[in-house]
């Protein structure tokens, strides 16, 4: 795939020196969505954490915007890449807007005071995720769906080129899952963001993604477009499901 | 809100000057201020003003130190006293007083603060090790309290076997009091507290990001290790300035930041840091006034008073948390 904005080549990831997954390869252009699927514990989160810079990569290469990822400083990285994580935060007495505002961190001065321009970007992000009516409420008093939208708004405030989301829809009901994914697609296209995320909901992953990467037992076993990946054989193989069970639950 | 806090600081500072076992009228004070040598002037300039200033600065320092520790541990009931930091500082100060007495004579203010600082860092080190093992916030506090008791026991042991002359003031001091602070002490305190406060203020931006948790803060480009180290050093510095001069003072570090949060309905560090400082000043000056006037001429230890007002706040926070956890 040409003009890839972020790509991985023989990437190995893990904790400390212990390799959890290796030979991870993919590339994503701006505006496209790559989804990692695979069983629990296969190493999806570890891959995402490594891409986001929380873990040191244990081998291979990650290239972002034509440069090796090692070349970027923490500050430069903060302006390129932003995250929505699975961990649930509980900031006390912070309004939704204040949580979104923290996304401007890499751009503000030494006291973190927002400029007019910053405020406009924050307002626009809140508007985009339709949280305007709730922006003054405390973050810990709104619903799960709303919190996830706030976290997404926070992430886009950072004006990233790459957005990494770890199971962003897991806590949400069907209504919120669908709306969250629609929002994500819109953001990816309009802001030309390369999106990399992990997901368990195969039906949704098939509809929303441009590319799929299947990870099983620490190996990237398959990759391709949703049409190529989502066949009965592949899914039965990836998740160790017998044909009977596949028919019972998927057909 | 800030204006109210400033007015509060000013009012309590002034009322501190006019309360005490000797009656000083407003006119005496005015005369004294214009250079007239009188009895009132001596009391004001040598006793009451330094003492009130010390309570103001140290109260602010203690409250700010508590706020920084709460940020560090993501735990609203962390504070220099409950984590055993104050007691650790006390232990090292007692050691320094006893062992240096024979060699250097009396310790200077800066030396006192320095030894308290070492003590704070040592007990914070212990708390950090423990905090890696236990994730529960109440367990962390229990461990801190235990570390505090161990340090206090060792201090008592030292005091019992030390020469009386080496520890003239140690006993009073180990209970906590602002009495006997002179103008020179106030200058030393001012320098340390000023640096602590300015340092904390410059950290308000990363602290704001850190409130979303380490992962998000890191994603925003915060240098987590540096921030954590600075939080520990600053809170240690601030609380050791307090311990070196007034002994361990309880609960200010927890109660005041909590009250400020409720009053201001926010947790923005840019607001919290100065507001906690002013709130701590008011709280400590008020408690000190109570300590020296209620049973005058007998003085209560400052911790007695701060605990009466501060401990219930801690209980309230714990109860609120429990309820919150059940609902969420």
Interface residues (C-beta under 8 A of the other chain):
Chain A: X52 X53 X54 X74 X75 X77 X78 X79 X81 X82 X83 X85 X87 X89 X91 X92 X93 X94 X98 X99 X102 X103 X105 X106 X108 X110 X111 X112 X113 X140 X154 X158
Chain B: X76 X202 X204 X205 X208 X209 X211 X212 X213 X215 X216 X218 X219 X220 X221 X222 X223 X261 X265 X266 X267 X268 X270 X328
